[in-house]
Amino acid sequence: MNLISESKKEIFGKYGKSNTDTGSPESQIALFSHRIRHLTEHLKKDKKDFSTQRALLKLVGKRRRLLDYLKKRDIERYRAIIKALDLRK
């Protein structure tokens, strides 16, 4: 899955500070969440695609580390991104 730059800019604009804000934890978490959703849908159809499964697990770990970092640095930003992306039940 290749994200076109317009959809990336849309994600960065919605969750980051601007369309070109690729470095903030919020924008990276949003991008990872979008990719995780896509890979999950793919794995529902193709259960034996183990390389995609490994990539999905790596993305989940990256997102988890970024969320932990944000939780330590600024709890309000952490709560805002969790609510915006609807990550917790």
WOLIN-V575048 format. One record per backbone hydrogen bond with DSSP energy under -0.5 kcal/mol. NH is the residue of the N-H (numbers start at 0). CO is the residue of the C=O. E is the energy in kcal/mol with one decimal. If there is no record, write none. Layout:
# WOLIN-V575048
NH;CO;E + NH;CO;E
This chain:
# WOLIN-V575048
2;0;-0.6 + 6;3;-0.6 + 7;3;-1.9 + 8;4;-2.5 + 9;5;-2.0 + 10;6;-2.2 + 11;7;-3.0 + 12;8;-2.6 + 13;9;-2.0 + 14;10;-2.4 + 15;11;-2.1 + 20;17;-1.1 + 21;19;-1.6 + 27;23;-2.0 + 28;24;-2.7 + 29;25;-2.1 + 30;26;-2.2 + 31;27;-2.7 + 32;28;-2.4 + 33;29;-2.0 + 34;30;-2.3 + 35;31;-2.7 + 36;32;-2.3 + 37;33;-1.8 + 38;34;-2.6 + 39;35;-2.3 + 40;36;-2.0 + 41;37;-1.9 + 42;38;-2.4 + 43;39;-1.4 + 44;40;-1.0 + 44;41;-0.6 + 45;41;-2.3 + 46;44;-0.6 + 48;45;-1.3 + 49;47;-1.5 + 52;48;-1.7 + 53;49;-2.1 + 54;50;-2.0 + 55;51;-2.4 + 56;52;-2.1 + 57;53;-2.1 + 58;54;-2.2 + 59;55;-2.4 + 60;56;-2.0 + 61;57;-2.2 + 62;58;-2.6 + 63;59;-2.3 + 64;60;-2.3 + 65;61;-2.2 + 66;62;-2.4 + 67;63;-2.3 + 68;64;-2.3 + 69;65;-2.5 + 70;66;-2.3 + 71;67;-2.0 + 72;68;-2.3 + 73;69;-2.8 + 77;73;-1.8 + 78;74;-2.4 + 79;75;-2.1 + 80;76;-2.3 + 81;77;-2.2 + 82;78;-2.2 + 83;79;-2.6 + 84;80;-2.3 + 85;81;-1.0 + 86;81;-1.7
